[in-house]
Amino acid sequence: MTDWQALADLVDGDLRPAETGQALNQRYLGTRPAAVLAVAGAADVAKAVTWARSAGVSPVVRGGGHSYAGFGASSGLVLDLGNLAEVRFDPGTGQVTVGGGTPMKALYAALRPHGVTFPLGNSDTVGIGGLTLGGGVTTISRAHGLTCDALVSTEVVLADGTTVTASAEQHPDLFWACRGGGGGNFGVNTSFTFRTRTAPAGSTCLVLWAWPHAVEVLAAMQEIMRTAPDGFSARIGIARSGSQEGVVSVVGHHLGPAAQLRELLAPAFAVARPDRADIEDRSFWDAATYLHHSSVGGAFAVRTRCTPHAIDDDGLATLVRAVEKWPGSGNPDGAGAALFAWGGVINDVPVTDTAFPHRDTRFLLSLDTSWAAIDPPDVVRANLEWLHAVYAAAGEFATDGAYVNFTDPDLEDWRRAYYGPNAERLAAVKRRYDPDRFFTFPQAI
Protein backbone atom coordinates (compact mmCIF):
# COMPACT_ATOMS: atom_id res chain seq x y z
CA MET A 1 0.00 0.00 0.00
CA THR A 2 1.30 3.47 -0.91
CA ASP A 3 2.28 5.56 2.10
CA TRP A 4 0.79 8.89 1.08
CA GLN A 5 1.26 10.27 4.57
CA ALA A 6 5.02 9.98 4.10
CA LEU A 7 4.76 12.32 1.13
CA ALA A 8 2.50 14.70 3.02
CA ASP A 9 5.08 14.89 5.81
CA LEU A 10 7.87 15.69 3.32
CA VAL A 11 6.32 18.68 1.57
CA ASP A 12 4.98 22.09 2.44
CA GLY A 13 2.21 21.94 -0.13
CA ASP A 14 -1.28 20.51 0.16
CA LEU A 15 -1.66 16.79 -0.62
CA ARG A 16 -5.25 16.13 -1.54
CA PRO A 17 -6.92 12.72 -1.79
CA ALA A 18 -8.23 11.20 -4.98
CA GLU A 19 -10.53 13.46 -6.95
CA THR A 20 -12.05 13.70 -10.40
CA GLY A 21 -12.61 16.77 -12.56
CA GLN A 22 -8.91 17.47 -13.11
CA ALA A 23 -9.19 17.66 -16.90
CA LEU A 24 -10.34 20.79 -18.73
CA ASN A 25 -11.71 18.57 -21.50
CA GLN A 26 -14.72 16.87 -19.96
CA ARG A 27 -14.15 13.94 -22.28
CA TYR A 28 -11.71 12.83 -19.57
CA LEU A 29 -13.64 13.73 -16.44
CA GLY A 30 -13.60 10.11 -15.33
CA THR A 31 -9.83 10.09 -14.82
CA ARG A 32 -9.26 9.78 -11.09
CA PRO A 33 -5.78 10.47 -9.70
CA ALA A 34 -4.61 8.62 -6.64
CA ALA A 35 -3.60 11.96 -5.13
CA VAL A 36 -2.95 15.57 -6.12
CA LEU A 37 -0.07 17.56 -4.64
CA ALA A 38 -0.46 21.32 -4.88
CA VAL A 39 3.24 22.10 -4.54
CA ALA A 40 4.21 25.09 -2.41
CA GLY A 41 7.47 25.67 -4.29
CA ALA A 42 10.12 24.13 -6.49
CA ALA A 43 11.58 22.27 -3.50
CA ASP A 44 8.30 20.39 -3.13
CA VAL A 45 8.60 19.19 -6.71
CA ALA A 46 12.06 17.73 -6.10
CA LYS A 47 10.94 16.05 -2.87
CA ALA A 48 7.82 14.64 -4.52
CA VAL A 49 9.75 13.25 -7.48
CA THR A 50 12.26 11.57 -5.18
CA TRP A 51 9.49 10.12 -3.03
CA ALA A 52 7.49 8.95 -6.06
CA ARG A 53 10.50 7.10 -7.47
CA SER A 54 11.11 5.27 -4.20
CA ALA A 55 7.40 4.49 -3.78
CA GLY A 56 6.94 3.25 -7.34
CA VAL A 57 4.35 5.92 -8.10
CA SER A 58 4.08 7.52 -11.53
CA PRO A 59 3.73 11.33 -11.46
CA VAL A 60 2.28 13.63 -14.11
CA VAL A 61 2.50 17.41 -14.24
CA ARG A 62 -0.47 19.74 -14.25
CA GLY A 63 0.23 23.33 -15.25
CA GLY A 64 -2.82 25.07 -16.69
CA GLY A 65 -4.63 21.76 -17.16
CA HIS A 66 -5.32 22.49 -20.84
CA SER A 67 -4.08 19.20 -22.30
CA TYR A 68 -6.66 18.36 -24.98
CA ALA A 69 -6.06 14.69 -24.21
CA GLY A 70 -6.35 15.06 -20.43
CA PHE A 71 -2.67 14.22 -19.86
CA GLY A 72 -2.58 16.58 -16.85
CA ALA A 73 -4.41 13.89 -14.89
CA SER A 74 -3.65 10.22 -14.37
CA SER A 75 -4.31 7.35 -12.01
CA GLY A 76 -1.08 8.14 -10.13
CA LEU A 77 0.22 11.33 -8.52
CA VAL A 78 -0.62 14.70 -10.08
CA LEU A 79 1.89 17.48 -9.39
CA ASP A 80 -0.22 20.64 -9.52
CA LEU A 81 2.07 23.63 -10.23
CA GLY A 82 -0.64 26.26 -9.74
CA ASN A 83 1.19 27.86 -6.80
CA LEU A 84 4.35 28.38 -8.88
CA ALA A 85 3.03 31.61 -10.34
CA GLU A 86 5.55 34.30 -9.37
CA VAL A 87 6.51 36.73 -12.16
CA ARG A 88 9.73 38.76 -11.84
CA PHE A 89 10.71 41.34 -14.47
CA ASP A 90 14.27 42.63 -14.66
CA PRO A 91 14.28 46.07 -16.34
CA GLY A 92 18.06 45.91 -16.65
CA THR A 93 18.05 42.87 -18.92
CA GLY A 94 14.50 43.07 -20.23
CA GLN A 95 14.01 39.49 -19.15
CA VAL A 96 11.14 38.03 -17.15
CA THR A 97 11.27 34.91 -14.96
CA VAL A 98 7.96 33.09 -14.65
CA GLY A 99 6.91 30.31 -12.29
CA GLY A 100 6.17 27.04 -14.06
CA GLY A 101 2.46 27.11 -13.22
CA THR A 102 1.73 30.72 -14.15
CA PRO A 103 -1.53 31.18 -16.11
CA MET A 104 -1.84 33.70 -18.92
CA LYS A 105 -4.17 36.01 -17.01
CA ALA A 106 -1.59 36.52 -14.24
CA LEU A 107 1.25 36.87 -16.73
CA TYR A 108 -0.47 39.53 -18.83
CA ALA A 109 -1.35 41.43 -15.64
CA ALA A 110 2.25 41.30 -14.39
CA LEU A 111 3.79 42.42 -17.68
CA ARG A 112 1.38 45.26 -18.45
CA PRO A 113 2.81 47.79 -15.96
CA HIS A 114 6.22 47.35 -17.60
CA GLY A 115 4.86 47.73 -21.14
CA VAL A 116 6.60 44.56 -22.36
CA THR A 117 5.51 41.20 -23.67
CA PHE A 118 6.56 38.07 -25.56
CA PRO A 119 4.42 35.56 -27.50
CA LEU A 120 1.68 34.48 -25.08
CA GLY A 121 -1.51 32.44 -25.24
CA ASN A 122 -5.01 33.87 -25.58
CA SER A 123 -6.85 31.97 -22.86
CA ASP A 124 -6.74 33.15 -19.23
CA THR A 125 -6.08 29.72 -17.78
CA VAL A 126 -3.51 28.34 -20.24
CA GLY A 127 -0.28 27.67 -18.31
CA ILE A 128 3.09 28.96 -19.39
CA GLY A 129 4.68 25.51 -19.12
CA GLY A 130 2.57 23.63 -21.63
CA LEU A 131 2.49 26.60 -24.00
CA THR A 132 6.28 26.96 -24.06
CA LEU A 133 7.26 23.30 -24.09
CA GLY A 134 5.04 22.58 -27.08
CA GLY A 135 6.34 25.57 -29.02
CA GLY A 136 3.68 28.19 -28.42
CA VAL A 137 2.17 29.68 -31.59
CA THR A 138 0.26 32.87 -30.79
CA THR A 139 -1.31 35.87 -32.51
CA ILE A 140 2.01 37.73 -32.73
CA SER A 141 4.13 34.72 -33.70
CA ARG A 142 4.36 35.60 -37.38
CA ALA A 143 6.16 38.78 -36.31
CA HIS A 144 7.82 37.80 -33.01
CA GLY A 145 8.26 34.02 -33.21
CA LEU A 146 7.10 31.24 -30.93
CA THR A 147 6.90 31.37 -27.16
CA CYS A 148 9.79 28.92 -27.04
CA ASP A 149 11.85 31.16 -29.35
CA ALA A 150 11.86 33.79 -26.59
CA LEU A 151 13.06 31.29 -23.96
CA VAL A 152 16.43 32.08 -22.35
CA SER A 153 16.57 29.34 -19.71
CA THR A 154 14.41 27.01 -17.64
CA GLU A 155 14.75 25.28 -14.28
CA VAL A 156 13.98 21.57 -14.53
CA VAL A 157 13.55 18.93 -11.83
CA LEU A 158 14.82 15.72 -13.39
CA ALA A 159 13.69 12.14 -12.88
CA ASP A 160 16.36 11.54 -10.20
CA GLY A 161 15.08 14.50 -8.13
CA THR A 162 17.98 16.83 -8.97
CA THR A 163 17.40 20.32 -10.38
CA VAL A 164 19.29 21.77 -13.34
CA THR A 165 19.25 24.98 -15.33
CA ALA A 166 18.86 24.37 -19.06
CA SER A 167 20.03 27.11 -21.41
CA ALA A 168 22.17 27.55 -24.50
CA GLU A 169 25.25 27.24 -22.25
CA GLN A 170 24.08 24.70 -19.66
CA HIS A 171 22.52 21.37 -20.64
CA PRO A 172 22.00 22.69 -24.20
CA ASP A 173 20.49 19.40 -25.38
CA LEU A 174 17.80 19.58 -22.70
CA PHE A 175 17.24 23.26 -23.51
CA TRP A 176 16.80 22.34 -27.17
CA ALA A 177 14.22 19.68 -26.22
CA CYS A 178 12.30 22.13 -24.02
CA ARG A 179 11.71 24.34 -27.07
CA GLY A 180 8.97 22.34 -28.75
CA GLY A 181 9.48 18.81 -27.43
CA GLY A 182 6.21 18.78 -25.51
CA GLY A 183 5.36 19.07 -21.81
CA GLY A 184 5.97 16.37 -19.23
CA ASN A 185 8.59 14.47 -21.22
CA PHE A 186 11.95 15.36 -19.67
CA GLY A 187 11.22 16.58 -16.15
CA VAL A 188 9.18 19.17 -14.28
CA ASN A 189 9.88 22.74 -15.45
CA THR A 190 9.49 24.85 -12.34
CA SER A 191 10.41 28.21 -13.90
CA PHE A 192 11.15 29.85 -17.24
CA THR A 193 13.09 32.99 -18.18
CA PHE A 194 12.18 34.84 -21.38
CA ARG A 195 13.37 37.79 -23.43
CA THR A 196 10.70 40.47 -23.71
CA ARG A 197 10.12 43.36 -26.08
CA THR A 198 7.96 46.46 -26.03
CA ALA A 199 4.29 45.57 -26.30
CA PRO A 200 3.19 46.83 -29.74
CA ALA A 201 -0.07 48.62 -30.41
CA GLY A 202 -2.06 47.47 -33.40
CA SER A 203 -5.54 46.58 -34.56
CA THR A 204 -7.92 43.62 -34.54
CA CYS A 205 -10.65 42.26 -36.76
CA LEU A 206 -13.66 40.02 -36.45
CA VAL A 207 -15.30 39.45 -39.82
CA LEU A 208 -18.22 37.11 -40.57
CA TRP A 209 -19.61 35.94 -43.90
CA ALA A 210 -22.70 33.93 -44.84
CA TRP A 211 -22.20 30.23 -45.59
CA PRO A 212 -22.69 30.31 -49.40
CA HIS A 213 -19.44 32.29 -49.71
CA ALA A 214 -17.32 29.84 -47.70
CA VAL A 215 -14.99 28.44 -50.38
CA GLU A 216 -14.43 31.81 -52.05
CA VAL A 217 -13.66 33.60 -48.79
CA LEU A 218 -11.34 30.84 -47.56
CA ALA A 219 -9.45 30.95 -50.86
CA ALA A 220 -9.20 34.75 -50.80
CA MET A 221 -7.96 34.79 -47.20
CA GLN A 222 -5.26 32.22 -47.94
CA GLU A 223 -4.03 34.39 -50.81
CA ILE A 224 -4.06 37.45 -48.54
CA MET A 225 -1.93 35.60 -46.00
CA ARG A 226 0.51 34.47 -48.71
CA THR A 227 1.73 38.05 -49.17
CA ALA A 228 0.63 39.66 -45.88
CA PRO A 229 3.23 41.39 -43.70
CA ASP A 230 4.51 39.36 -40.78
CA GLY A 231 2.65 41.69 -38.44
CA PHE A 232 -0.72 40.30 -39.53
CA SER A 233 -1.96 36.97 -38.23
CA ALA A 234 -5.38 35.42 -38.69
CA ARG A 235 -7.55 32.47 -37.79
CA ILE A 236 -9.73 31.64 -40.79
CA GLY A 237 -12.62 29.41 -39.83
CA ILE A 238 -15.83 27.68 -40.84
CA ALA A 239 -18.17 26.35 -38.16
CA ARG A 240 -21.65 25.16 -37.31
CA SER A 241 -23.56 24.97 -34.05
CA GLY A 242 -26.82 23.19 -33.38
CA SER A 243 -29.10 23.16 -36.40
CA GLN A 244 -27.92 26.54 -37.64
CA GLU A 245 -26.34 27.17 -41.02
CA GLY A 246 -22.59 27.48 -40.97
CA VAL A 247 -20.66 30.72 -40.68
CA VAL A 248 -17.32 31.83 -42.11
CA SER A 249 -15.08 33.86 -39.82
CA VAL A 250 -11.77 35.67 -39.72
CA VAL A 251 -10.31 36.70 -36.38
CA GLY A 252 -7.12 38.68 -36.81
CA HIS A 253 -4.43 40.68 -35.03
CA HIS A 254 -2.37 43.23 -36.96
CA LEU A 255 0.64 45.06 -35.55
CA GLY A 256 -0.33 48.10 -37.55
CA PRO A 257 -3.23 50.55 -37.88
CA ALA A 258 -6.82 49.56 -38.61
CA ALA A 259 -6.74 51.46 -41.90
CA GLN A 260 -3.95 49.19 -43.09
CA LEU A 261 -5.80 46.14 -41.85
CA ARG A 262 -8.85 47.14 -43.92
CA GLU A 263 -6.61 47.36 -46.99
CA LEU A 264 -5.23 43.90 -46.30
CA LEU A 265 -8.72 42.43 -46.06
CA ALA A 266 -10.08 44.24 -49.13
CA PRO A 267 -9.67 41.26 -51.52
CA ALA A 268 -11.83 39.09 -49.26
CA PHE A 269 -14.42 41.87 -48.98
CA ALA A 270 -14.45 42.08 -52.77
CA VAL A 271 -15.27 38.36 -53.04
CA ALA A 272 -18.35 38.71 -50.82
CA ARG A 273 -19.77 41.43 -48.61
CA PRO A 274 -19.40 40.35 -44.97
CA ASP A 275 -22.36 40.25 -42.62
CA ARG A 276 -20.21 41.76 -39.90
CA ALA A 277 -16.86 43.54 -39.96
CA ASP A 278 -15.42 44.85 -36.68
CA ILE A 279 -12.01 46.40 -37.38
CA GLU A 280 -10.51 48.68 -34.74
CA ASP A 281 -7.26 50.18 -33.51
CA ARG A 282 -6.32 48.77 -30.10
CA SER A 283 -3.51 48.85 -27.60
CA PHE A 284 -1.66 45.56 -27.25
CA TRP A 285 -3.46 44.86 -23.98
CA ASP A 286 -6.91 45.71 -25.35
CA ALA A 287 -6.17 43.51 -28.36
CA ALA A 288 -5.24 40.63 -26.07
CA THR A 289 -8.53 41.03 -24.21
CA TYR A 290 -10.51 41.25 -27.45
CA LEU A 291 -8.86 38.12 -28.85
CA HIS A 292 -9.38 36.18 -25.63
CA HIS A 293 -10.62 32.68 -26.38
CA SER A 294 -13.68 31.49 -24.51
CA SER A 295 -15.67 28.29 -24.59
CA VAL A 296 -18.79 26.96 -22.93
CA GLY A 297 -16.73 23.91 -21.98
CA GLY A 298 -17.97 20.37 -22.12
CA ALA A 299 -16.26 17.59 -24.04
CA PHE A 300 -14.39 18.07 -27.28
CA ALA A 301 -11.92 16.50 -29.67
CA VAL A 302 -9.44 18.21 -31.98
CA ARG A 303 -7.28 16.87 -34.81
CA THR A 304 -4.68 18.88 -36.72
CA ARG A 305 -2.71 18.77 -39.95
CA CYS A 306 0.05 21.03 -41.24
CA THR A 307 0.41 22.38 -44.75
CA PRO A 308 3.31 24.31 -46.29
CA HIS A 309 1.00 25.78 -48.94
CA ALA A 310 -2.54 27.01 -49.44
CA ILE A 311 -5.33 24.44 -49.76
CA ASP A 312 -6.84 24.42 -53.24
CA ASP A 313 -10.53 24.97 -53.97
CA ASP A 314 -11.29 21.25 -54.12
CA GLY A 315 -9.78 20.78 -50.67
CA LEU A 316 -11.68 23.77 -49.31
CA ALA A 317 -14.90 22.38 -50.75
CA THR A 318 -14.20 19.07 -49.01
CA LEU A 319 -13.96 20.89 -45.68
CA VAL A 320 -17.13 22.90 -46.33
CA ARG A 321 -19.12 19.78 -47.25
CA ALA A 322 -17.82 18.02 -44.15
CA VAL A 323 -18.98 20.83 -41.86
CA GLU A 324 -22.36 20.74 -43.57
CA LYS A 325 -22.60 17.03 -42.67
CA TRP A 326 -21.66 17.46 -39.00
CA PRO A 327 -24.13 15.26 -37.07
CA GLY A 328 -24.82 17.84 -34.37
CA SER A 329 -24.67 17.78 -30.57
CA GLY A 330 -25.92 19.56 -27.49
CA ASN A 331 -22.75 21.64 -27.08
CA PRO A 332 -23.14 25.25 -28.34
CA ASP A 333 -19.45 25.25 -29.34
CA GLY A 334 -20.43 23.03 -32.26
CA ALA A 335 -17.81 21.88 -34.75
CA GLY A 336 -15.73 23.20 -37.60
CA ALA A 337 -12.44 23.65 -39.36
CA ALA A 338 -9.94 26.46 -38.99
CA LEU A 339 -6.81 27.57 -40.80
CA PHE A 340 -4.33 29.23 -38.43
CA ALA A 341 -1.94 31.37 -40.46
CA TRP A 342 1.64 30.53 -39.49
CA GLY A 343 4.68 31.43 -41.57
CA GLY A 344 6.46 34.75 -41.09
CA VAL A 345 9.46 34.64 -38.80
CA ILE A 346 8.36 31.23 -37.50
CA ASN A 347 9.67 29.85 -40.77
CA ASP A 348 12.98 31.73 -40.57
CA VAL A 349 14.32 29.34 -37.89
CA PRO A 350 16.00 26.19 -39.25
CA VAL A 351 13.96 23.08 -38.44
CA THR A 352 16.65 21.48 -36.25
CA ASP A 353 17.55 24.61 -34.25
CA THR A 354 14.72 23.86 -31.80
CA ALA A 355 12.65 20.75 -31.15
CA PHE A 356 9.61 22.44 -32.76
CA PRO A 357 9.62 20.91 -36.27
CA HIS A 358 6.92 22.75 -38.22
CA ARG A 359 9.11 25.55 -39.54
CA ASP A 360 7.81 25.19 -43.12
CA THR A 361 4.11 25.26 -42.18
CA ARG A 362 2.06 28.08 -43.69
CA PHE A 363 -1.29 26.99 -42.24
CA LEU A 364 -2.25 24.75 -39.35
CA LEU A 365 -5.53 23.04 -40.21
CA SER A 366 -7.47 22.41 -37.00
CA LEU A 367 -10.58 20.20 -37.07
CA ASP A 368 -12.79 20.05 -34.00
CA THR A 369 -16.06 18.81 -32.63
CA SER A 370 -17.78 19.00 -29.24
CA TRP A 371 -20.61 17.45 -27.31
CA ALA A 372 -22.43 17.89 -24.01
CA ALA A 373 -22.69 15.67 -20.94
CA ILE A 374 -26.39 15.15 -21.70
CA ASP A 375 -25.71 13.79 -25.18
CA PRO A 376 -26.32 10.03 -25.49
CA PRO A 377 -23.48 7.67 -26.49
CA ASP A 378 -24.63 7.46 -30.11
CA VAL A 379 -24.24 11.25 -30.49
CA VAL A 380 -20.74 11.11 -29.04
CA ARG A 381 -19.87 8.23 -31.34
CA ALA A 382 -21.27 10.06 -34.38
CA ASN A 383 -19.23 13.16 -33.55
CA LEU A 384 -15.99 11.23 -33.24
CA GLU A 385 -16.67 9.25 -36.42
CA TRP A 386 -17.34 12.54 -38.23
CA LEU A 387 -14.07 14.01 -36.96
CA HIS A 388 -12.02 10.99 -37.97
CA ALA A 389 -13.62 10.97 -41.42
CA VAL A 390 -12.88 14.64 -42.15
CA TYR A 391 -9.35 14.20 -40.79
CA ALA A 392 -8.80 11.28 -43.17
CA ALA A 393 -10.25 13.20 -46.10
CA ALA A 394 -7.96 16.16 -45.35
CA GLY A 395 -4.98 13.86 -45.85
CA GLU A 396 -5.45 14.42 -49.59
CA PHE A 397 -4.32 18.04 -49.29
CA ALA A 398 -2.52 18.44 -45.95
CA THR A 399 0.36 16.50 -44.41
CA ASP A 400 0.26 14.26 -41.35
CA GLY A 401 2.20 16.80 -39.27
CA ALA A 402 0.36 17.71 -36.06
CA TYR A 403 0.75 20.40 -33.38
CA VAL A 404 1.65 18.80 -30.05
CA ASN A 405 -0.09 21.57 -28.07
CA PHE A 406 -3.37 20.53 -29.72
CA THR A 407 -2.78 17.04 -28.37
CA ASP A 408 -4.58 14.33 -30.32
CA PRO A 409 -5.04 11.05 -28.38
CA ASP A 410 -6.24 9.30 -31.55
CA LEU A 411 -3.09 10.07 -33.52
CA GLU A 412 -1.36 6.84 -34.52
CA ASP A 413 2.11 7.83 -35.73
CA TRP A 414 2.32 10.69 -33.24
CA ARG A 415 6.12 10.75 -32.92
CA ARG A 416 6.56 11.60 -36.58
CA ALA A 417 3.49 13.86 -36.70
CA TYR A 418 4.43 15.93 -33.64
CA TYR A 419 8.21 16.00 -34.02
CA GLY A 420 9.09 15.17 -37.63
CA PRO A 421 12.86 15.08 -38.24
CA ASN A 422 13.53 15.93 -34.58
CA ALA A 423 11.94 12.76 -33.18
CA GLU A 424 15.14 10.72 -32.96
CA ARG A 425 17.12 13.47 -31.25
CA LEU A 426 14.31 13.96 -28.74
CA ALA A 427 14.40 10.23 -27.98
CA ALA A 428 18.15 10.53 -27.35
CA VAL A 429 17.60 13.44 -24.94
CA LYS A 430 14.94 11.38 -23.16
CA ARG A 431 17.37 8.47 -22.76
CA ARG A 432 19.96 10.79 -21.27
CA TYR A 433 17.77 12.61 -18.74
CA ASP A 434 15.09 9.99 -18.04
CA PRO A 435 16.53 6.63 -19.11
CA ASP A 436 13.85 4.48 -17.47
CA ARG A 437 10.95 6.72 -18.60
CA PHE A 438 9.94 7.68 -15.09
CA PHE A 439 7.91 10.53 -16.60
CA THR A 440 5.40 8.81 -18.83
CA PHE A 441 1.92 9.17 -20.27
CA PRO A 442 0.20 7.71 -23.35
CA GLN A 443 2.17 9.86 -25.81
CA ALA A 444 5.39 10.34 -23.83
CA ILE A 445 8.67 10.26 -25.72
C-alpha positions, 0 to 999 in steps of 0.5 A: 500500500502506498504511504501517502502520509510519508509524502504529506510529511515531506512537503509544504504543499497541500496533498489532496486525496483522490478526486475527479474533474482534473481535466479541462476537456470533460471527455476525460472527467472520469480520470481519477488520480490517486492523489494531487499535490499542490506544490508550495514551491520548487523544492516540493517538486524535487521532494515529490519526485524523489518520493514517487520514485522510491514508492513506485508511483508515476507522477504527471505534471499539471500546469494550466490543465489544458491538455486536450487529451487530459494528460494533466491527470492520471491514475497516479500522482498529479503534481499541480504547479498552480502555486508556482506563479511568481513573475519577476521582471528585470528592467536591466536585462528586459528578461522576465522569470515566470513560475512554471504554473503561471496562467496567462491572465496573471502573466499579462497582468504582471507584464502590463505595468512594464509595457513589455511582452513576448508571445503568449496564449489567448486563454486566461487559464492556459499555463506557461509551461505547456504553451512553451514546451510545445512551441507556443504559436500565438497571434504575434508569432508571425512577427515575433516568433514562438513562445519557445523562441523567446526562452532564455533558460528554464529550471527543470527537476529531473527524474532523479530529483535533482534540479538543473538549469537548461540554457544555451550554455548549460545542458544545451540538449535539454534546452533544445528539447524544451523548445517544442518537445512537448510538456511532461517528457523530460522533467518538471519545469518549475520556472522559465526565463524569457526575453521580452520586447515592447508591447506593440499597439495594433488593430484587430478584426472580427469578420463574418460571412454567410455560408454560401461564400465559404470556399471563395472567402477561404481561398481569398484569405489564404491568398491574402496571408501568402503576401501579408506582412509578418505583423498580420496573423489570422484564424480563418474558420468555418463552423456550425452549431446546433441546427444553424447554417454554418458561418465563415469567420476571420479573427485577426491581429495586426501590428499596424493601424486599422486602416492598413488592416482594412486594406489587407482584407479588401480582396476578401471583402471584394469576393463577398460582402461580410455580414459583420466587420469589426475592425478597430485600432487597439492597444496591445493589452486591449487587443489581447482582451478582445482576442481572448478565447472562450468556450462553454466547456464540455467535451471536445476532440481536436485533430490537426494537420500542417500544410506548407502551402494554401489548400486548393478549392477542391480541398476547401470544398471538401472541408465545407461539405464536411462541416455541412454534414456534421451530425450535431450535438448539445454543445453550443461550441459546435464543430468546424475547421480552422486555418491558423496562419503561421509562416512569417518569422516562425519559418525563418528558424531552421527546423533542427535549431529547436525541437519544434519541427513545423518551420515550413508550415504556412497553415495549421488546419485544426478540425474540431467537434464538441458534445455535451454531458447530456448527449447520449453515447450514439451522439458522441460516437457520431461526432468522433466518427465525423471528426475521424472521417474529415481528418482522413479526407484532409490527408489528400491536401494536408500533411500528417504533421500535427501540433503537439499543443493541440494534443490528439489522443487518436493520432497513430504515428504521433512521434513523426506527426508531432516531431518530424525530423527531430523525433530521434534526437528527442528520444536521445535526450529522453534516454539521457535525462530519463533513461527508465521513462519515469515521466510517462503518459500515453504519448510520452517520448 
